[in-house]
């Protein structure tokens, strides 16, 4: 499907950027305003995506997390990519198909991130459950090195079940993912698929590269960084890969069902 109309800033991309900017400003300004009235509000905690086992997780977060960002640079680079790639793709596909693709890849990225968290925290969660059943912190000792990354703990072996439960809840509430990056990586994948020979350049490697090669390089880099899981790296690399994965699945589905271009 090819849209005959073309715009530098088509309507869906324009509105997505506007919503993201408004929510970033709200995250920045609302807490200070409400504090004057003795109120508090943490939009990131409410709208960001928590781990599914957390008491803070709500299903709508699989959508709302896409519109939250951790800072100006996070917002800027995502919105710049949305403008650069999304505008071209929306003009090509039309607003309806583009919007479906954006949300499917964004939600898919969130689901993949949840799978990653489930695998990453499996041993810790099992240890917590064993400690609660034993009414002792001793079963947590093999994963103490993980817990001490986030908490200052002493006398862990002597914890009772209520203390273990409290620590477990604190631990499960820690992971939170925000950002449009998953959907943006889906758009990058779509751009490489639709316009494989268009030349693109990496900011840190300013040499023209064909879009299909660009996508492959980015995908391999994200896979490496996700598997390596370097200390201090807070980027949701598997969410990025999830956006690309759901993007290719949806494109292949559409290609099989209808003519894409």
N, C-alpha and C positions, 0 to 999 in steps of 0.2 A: 504494500500500500504506500502510495507516494502522495503527499500533500502538495497541491499546486501553489498554495500561499507560502510566502516566506517573510520572516521578520527577524530582526536582530535580537529582539527580546520577546519571544512568543508568550502567549498568556499563561500557560501552566508554569513555565520556568520563572516568569516574572512573579507570579503569586507564591511559588515555593520559596523564592529568595526573600520576598517580603515577609512571609510568615517566620522564616528562620531569623531574620534580622530583628523583627518585633519581639520574638521570644528571647533572643539574646539580650536585647535592651531591657526587657522585663526582668530577666535573671539578674542583670547588673543593677537596676535601679529600684525595683520593688522592695527588696529586703530593707534598704535604708529608709524608704518612705514609711513602710509598715512599722519599723522599729520606733519611730516617733510616737506611734499610737500604742506601743507596748505589745505589738504583734510580731510574729515571725513567719517566714515563708521561704522554703527552699525548693524552688521549681525543679532543680536538677534531681533532687531526691524524689520528687513526686513524679516527674515526667521522664526521667532517665530510666533505662532498662536495668532492673535488678536481676540477680540470679533467681531462677524459678523456685528454689527452695527457701528463699528469703521471705520473711513475713511482709516485706515491703513490695514484693512483686505483684503487679496487676497486669492482666492480659493486654489492656490498651497500651501499655508501655512498649509493646512491639511496634507500635506506630509512632507514639509520641517521642520516643528516644531519637528519632530521625531529625527532629526539629530543635534539639538542644545541642549546645556546643560548650566545650570546656574553656574557651577563651577566644579573643579576637582572631588570632592567627588560624586557629582551628576553623572558625566560621569563614574567614576570608578565603582560605584555600579551597574549602568545600564549595562555597558559592561561586568562586571563580571557575572551578571545574564544571559546576552545574551550568553556568552561563556558556562556557566554551563548548562543551560536548552536548549538553542538554538542549541548547537552542537549535543546533544543527539537527539533532535527532527528532525533536518535536516538529520542526519544519518538514522533516522527511516523512515521519509516521502520522503526524496529526496529533492533536491534544489528547484524545481519548486513549489511544494505544500507548502514547508516551506516559500518561499518568498511571495506567495499569502497570506498565513495566517498572516505573519508578517505585511504586509501592510494593510490588511483588519482590523486587530485588532488595529493597530496604528491609522488609519483613523477613525475607529469606536470610539475609545477613544476620539479623537478630537471632533467628532460630539456630543458625550454625554457631554463633557465639555462645548460646545456651548449651549446646552440645559440648563445645570446648570446655566451658566451665564445669560441666558435669564430669567430664573425664579428668580434668585437672584437679578437682577437689574431691574425687571419689574416696581416696585413701583417708583424707582428713575427716570427711563426713562419717565414714565407717568407724574411724577411731572415736569420734564424738559419741556415736550411738553405743559403742561398746563401753565407753566410760560412764555414760548415763546409766546403762544397765548394771554396771558393776558398782555404781555409787562411789567411783574413785577416778582420779585424774591419771592414774598409772597408764591406761591404754593410750593416752595422748602423747606419751614420751617419744615414741618413734616419729611423730610428726611435729614435735616441739620446734624444730628448726623452721618449719613453715609458719607456725603461729607467732614466733618471736620476730618475724618480719613485720608484723602489724601491731603486736601488743608487747608491753613490758610485763612479763609474767615471772613470778617466783613461786616456788612450792607447788608446781603443777601436779605432782604425784599425789598431793594431799587434798586436791580439790574434791568436793562432794558433788553429788548429782545436780543440785540447784546451781552451783557455781559453774559446772560444766555446761548446763543448759544456757546460762547467761552468756558464757563465752562463745558457745556455738551460734547463738542468735547474732551476736556482734560480728562474728566471722562471716556468716552468710549474708549479712547486710552490707558488707564491704564492697563487693564487686558491683559496679554500675557503669554502663556503657552509654555514651551519648554521641550524636553526630550523624550527618548525612553520608558519611564515607562509604557505607555499604552500598547504598543506592548509587552513589557517584561511581564506584568501581563497576557496578552493573552497567552504567552508562558508558564507561570507558570500554568495557567489553563489547557493547553494542556498536560503538563507534568503530572499533577495530574490525568488527564483522561486516558492517555496512560500507565502510570506506577504507578497505585494507591497505590501499596504496597511497593514501594521504600521508604526507610527511609531518611528524611531530617531533618535539624536542623535550628532553628532560631538563629541568632547571639546572641541575648540577652536572649535566653532560650535554652541552648545547650543540649536539650534532644531529642533523635531520635523520629520523628513523621512520620507516614505514609503520603505519598504525598497527598492523597486525603483529609486527615484531615488538613494537612498544608495549602492547598488551601482554605478550608472552613474557617479556623481561620483567614487567611489573608483577605479573602473577607468580613467577618463579621467586622474585625477591620477597614477596609477601609470604609465600610458603616457607622459605628459608627462615625468615624472621619469626614466623609463628612457631615453627618447630624448635628453633633455637631458644626462644623464650628468654632472651637476655634479661638479666637483673636490671630493674629500673625502666624497662620498656613497657609503657602503659598503653601502647597502641593495640587496638583490637584487630590484629592481622587476620585472624580466621573469619571475622565478620566481613572484612574486605573480600576475602576469597569466597565467602558465602554469597556476597552480592554478585560476583562474577559467575559463580556456579548456577545460581537461580536465573541469572541473565541468559546464560547459554541454553539452559533447559527451556525457558520460555520462548526464546528465539527459534529453537528447533521445533518446538510445539507449533508455533505460529507458521513456520515454514512448511511443516507437514500439512497443517489444516488449511491455510490460505497462502496466497502469494504475498510475500513481504515487500518485494521490490521488483 
